[in-house]
Amino acid sequence: IPAYEPDEKLITLTAELSAKNLPVIVVDDGSGKEYLSIFDKLIGAKVLRHHENLGKGAALKEGLSYLNKIEDDFAVITLDADGQHSLKDALYLLDKSMESEDSLILGCREQSKDSPLRSRIGNYITKKIFSISTGVNIEDTQTGMRAFHKSLIPELLLIKGERYEYEMNMLLHFARKGIRMKEYIIETIYINDNEESHFDTIKDSARIYSQIIKFCGSSILSFIIDFLLYTICFLFSGSIILSNAIARIISLHFNFFVNKKFVFNNNKKDEKNLAGEYISYLGLAAFIFAMNTLILRGMVEALNINAYLAKIITEVVLFTVSYFVQRHLVFAKKKETVRENNYAASLK
């Protein structure tokens, strides 16, 4: 349990956990002397301390480093110190983590009209962008209730991030490495409309926009190359089809290697894998080129739109199609998430 300036709810939580014979580790993340009385009252908890506030990620890693030295076989669950996680859910997810030692178990809160607006908006934005960016669907990207087998601790210690972003980086890391993540419905508890949450919607959501930003940059560079070559060829030949074909052949090869190496981080050296990706990409390129040419000719010849303006409009229209096909088919990696709802009935 990472704790920064906690109140009495932390005392209650640790007492409930200890009553179930669960070893508890609390990391005091630089709360200060005025909070020592809270930590001194924790029953059956091992308290680790930071002399200054280093952030939730650093606190979680402190606890994980401590656990990594223990040789016994066990599962771990991370909980928030503010009383928004129930003992019943903690026990359930711990059992699930022992059943799936290779998986990250996530406690999924179901958002409703009674949930704080800030939480609903923040979670909706991050889960949608996370899905687009990684191809993995997670309903609750902001949950702090996560269970896992001790075998995953070394992997978790490698993940960057010292503050709240660590939890988001954890999901991104697991998604990219193809490590399974399972979601189980847990009780949704918000205290005082979640006003004490340190989650920064803009800052933490922006961290998962990086892949889309890189894809946009790659596409813009490819478009510039494509447009310049199209313009030069059209000036000399006057042929839309020939100009578009030459420009597309050169720009698509540039786009393929940039996307492979820098955007989707797929650097495997296996020749069969490279050949398969290349063939898939050429298939996509052929389809895009056919659609591009048809739309371009239609706009120029049927609608009498300027040939250069029509080229720009056509590229914009096909941009989204190209991204999703590359993300989910051409450069896709094997990932799997499982969301189980069988626990929901026991909460009602």
Secondary structure, 3 states (H helix, E strand, C coil): CEECCCCHHHHHHHHHHHHCCCCEEEEEECCCHHHHHHHHCCCCEEEEEECCCCCHHHHHHHHHHHHCCCCCCCEEEECCCCCCCCHHHHHHHHHHHHHCCCCEEEEEECCCCCCCHHHHHHHHHHHHHHHHHHCCCCCCCCCCCEEEEHHHHHHHHCCCCCCCHHHHHHHHHHHHHCCCEEEEEECCCCCHHHCCCCCCHHHHHHCCCHHHHHHHHHHHHHHHHHHHHHHHHHHHHCCHHHHHHHHHHHHHHHHHHHHHHHHCCCCCCCHHHHHHHHHHHHHHHHHHHHHHHHHHHHHHHHCCCCHHHHHHHHHHHHHHHHHHHHHHHHCCCCCCEEEECCCHHHHC
